[in-house]
Amino acid sequence: MISGVRVVVAGSSGLIGTALVADLRHAGHEVLRLVRRTPAAPDERGWDPPAGRIDDGTFDGVDAVINLNGAGIGDRPWSGARKQQLRDSRTVPTDVLAGAVAEHGVASLLNASGINFYGDTGSRVVDESAPVGAGFLAELCRDWEVATAPAAAAGARVVLMRSCVVLSPAGGLLGRLRPLFSLMLGGRLGSGRQAFPWISLDDEVGAMRFLVEHPDVRGPVNLAGPEPVTNAEFTAALAAVLNRPALLTVPALALRAVLGQAAEEMILTGPLAVPAVLQEHGYEFRHRTVTDALSAAVDR
Ligand SMILES: NC(=O)c1ccc[n+]([C@@H]2O[C@H](COP(=O)([O-])OP(=O)(O)OC[C@H]3O[C@@H](n4cnc5c(N)ncnc54)[C@H](OP(=O)(O)O)[C@@H]3O)[C@@H](O)[C@H]2O)c1
């Protein structure tokens, strides 16, 4: 384990990035934030991913780069143009950062990706050895990961952080589902038999810091809670934590109306993923069950 790391974080203004920067600093690491606007604080450095530009000196003495950039997957319907934006807003920043890591000899690139890399795996449990699946999100994740290649080719340690849905008090998918339950309209989503891949925000951030501090880990890493659940089990746990009944089924049609095509790949199907690499390397989860994670997410 290494301490006192100097880290550059891109996409630091988002749900995960905000919590990650605070956690890294609390643990004694030094964080520089890459911002796509004019830098406004001593810890900020500017960059323009489409132009391939990053402020001079950004990588001086830097040990690791963490890339969290990307337009919101479930924010709006997936038109052809939106799909292109979802893809470009991930592959372009990744390509620019991987090139910079290679050029400046940075030791580690930790790149966000999604558990949707595996596609719909039915009832089969998947660890990091599973192949890429089918569907828009699986292909997007594959291309996103491939964009890290220049860093790996230059000898950097590349970690591909395949994250599940992050259960957070600050929003994310849970923020969109919670009002349904508060109105007692929440229920099983679709058939309920599909997997609901989850991780708590504390463990998302804790695992990312663990990966910064453990240079022996490289390649794909599932950021998943240790006990995978079906969607019906997730729904029952959420209803219990909110002290609301989960009597109804939210039909696939209604989910598609709210979330568009994203519902198909984000909620109505999902891989039953396990965090094999994190567990093999001794990461200790703060929230081992979905009930623990949901309690932490809705109590704060
Ligand atoms: N939250 C989840 O459940 C989850 C699950 C799996 C994977 N992930 C992935 O993990 C990463 C971080 O997730 P998050 O929940 O923190 O996301 P988020 O809150 O939407 O933040 C993503 C960050 O990306 C940057 N960004 C936004 N639009 C962009 C665009 N068009 N082009 C380039 N950069 C853009 C922004 O940072 P700046 O303005 O500071 O550049 C934003 O703060 C994302 O790539 C996401 O797909 C998240």
The ligand as a Gaussian input file, in Angstrom:
#p B3LYP/6-31G(d) Opt

LIG

0 1
 N      -23.131000       6.960000     -10.831000
 C      -23.253000       5.697000     -11.245000
 O      -24.145000       4.938000     -10.783000
 C      -22.272000       5.144000     -12.256000
 C      -22.305000       3.764000     -12.551000
 C      -21.418000       3.258000     -13.499000
 C      -20.523000       4.103000     -14.149000
 N      -20.506000       5.424000     -13.835000
 C      -19.578000       6.299000     -14.579000
 O      -18.674000       6.932000     -13.686000
 C      -18.393000       8.264000     -14.158000
 C      -18.725000       9.243000     -13.039000
 O      -20.072000       9.031000     -12.663000
 P      -20.926000      10.148000     -11.880000
 O      -22.148000       9.480000     -11.390000
 O      -20.050000      10.907000     -10.946000
 O      -21.330000      11.061000     -13.113000
 P      -21.815000      12.587000     -13.139000
 O      -22.285000      13.004000     -11.786000
 O      -22.747000      12.720000     -14.289000
 O      -20.451000      13.355000     -13.427000
 C      -19.704000      13.093000     -14.595000
 C      -18.726000      14.218000     -14.823000
 O      -18.332000      14.153000     -16.191000
 C      -18.145000      15.456000     -16.695000
 N      -19.012000      15.643000     -17.869000
 C      -20.350000      15.867000     -17.907000
 N      -20.774000      16.013000     -19.179000
 C      -19.664000      15.866000     -19.951000
 C      -19.424000      15.919000     -21.344000
 N      -20.427000      16.135000     -22.214000
 N      -18.149000      15.730000     -21.788000
 C      -17.138000      15.486000     -20.943000
 N      -17.298000      15.443000     -19.597000
 C      -18.558000      15.618000     -19.131000
 C      -18.498000      16.449000     -15.612000
 O      -17.277000      16.819000     -14.939000
 P      -16.502000      18.207000     -15.216000
 O      -17.544000      19.229000     -15.570000
 O      -15.838000      18.471000     -13.890000
 O      -15.546000      17.936000     -16.321000
 C      -19.332000      15.622000     -14.654000
 O      -19.215000      16.077000     -13.341000
 C      -19.261000       8.498000     -15.403000
 O      -18.469000       8.317000     -16.551000
 C      -20.324000       7.414000     -15.298000
 O      -20.797000       6.970000     -16.554000
 C      -21.361000       5.970000     -12.919000

